[in-house]
Amino acid sequence: SMFSLWLMPLLQVLNVFLFGWYAMHQSDSMSQAMLLPACFYVGLLGGGVYIHGYKRICIDLPPQHREFALAATSVAEGVGTLMADLLGLVIQGCLYQWNHLEGALVACPAHFDVSN
């Protein structure tokens, strides 16, 4: 259903904040043993969105528009993944700075004050 297609990405956004909070605070409230099932859950959500989105295209669109829609969706998915990877590098740099770690591939932008 369209509800689940919209719900799964919203749950993924919630997971970004959860993992971000964990990375910033490194608390003992969430051990590595709890992180592994959470990562598996995130993977299931991502796969569900991917498969469900393509399924909706095949079901909802007339045959003469499907090929273009599938191609456009494939390109958009690739561009979205690239943008997420680039943003992830910046976030990694900020988290490294927050936790006073060395070795980030990208430095946190100067206009973000992440000192704790």
NORBEL-V939287 format. One record per residue. RES is the residue in one small letter. OMEGA is omega as a letter, one per 40 degrees, with the letter a starting at -180 (none if undefined). Layout:
res->RES omega->OMEGA
res->RES omega->OMEGA
//
This chain:
res->s omega->i
res->m omega->i
res->f omega->a
res->s omega->i
res->l omega->i
res->w omega->a
res->l omega->a
res->m omega->i
res->p omega->i
res->l omega->i
res->l omega->i
res->q omega->i
res->v omega->i
res->l omega->i
res->n omega->i
res->v omega->i
res->f omega->i
res->l omega->a
res->f omega->i
res->g omega->i
res->w omega->i
res->y omega->a
res->a omega->a
res->m omega->a
res->h omega->i
res->q omega->a
res->s omega->i
res->d omega->a
res->s omega->i
res->m omega->a
res->s omega->i
res->q omega->i
res->a omega->i
res->m omega->a
res->l omega->a
res->l omega->i
res->p omega->i
res->a omega->i
res->c omega->i
res->f omega->i
res->y omega->i
res->v omega->i
res->g omega->i
res->l omega->i
res->l omega->a
res->g omega->i
res->g omega->i
res->g omega->i
res->v omega->a
res->y omega->a
res->i omega->a
res->h omega->i
res->g omega->i
res->y omega->i
res->k omega->i
res->r omega->i
res->i omega->a
res->c omega->a
res->i omega->a
res->d omega->a
res->l omega->i
res->p omega->a
res->p omega->a
res->q omega->a
res->h omega->a
res->r omega->a
res->e omega->i
res->f omega->a
res->a omega->i
res->l omega->i
res->a omega->i
res->a omega->i
res->t omega->i
res->s omega->i
res->v omega->a
res->a omega->i
res->e omega->i
res->g omega->i
res->v omega->i
res->g omega->i
res->t omega->i
res->l omega->i
res->m omega->i
res->a omega->i
res->d omega->i
res->l omega->i
res->l omega->i
res->g omega->i
res->l omega->i
res->v omega->i
res->i omega->i
res->q omega->i
res->g omega->i
res->c omega->i
res->l omega->i
res->y omega->i
res->q omega->a
res->w omega->a
res->n omega->i
res->h omega->i
res->l omega->i
res->e omega->i
res->g omega->i
res->a omega->a
res->l omega->a
res->v omega->i
res->a omega->i
res->c omega->i
res->p omega->a
res->a omega->a
res->h omega->i
res->f omega->i
res->d omega->a
res->v omega->i
res->s omega->a
res->n omega->none
//
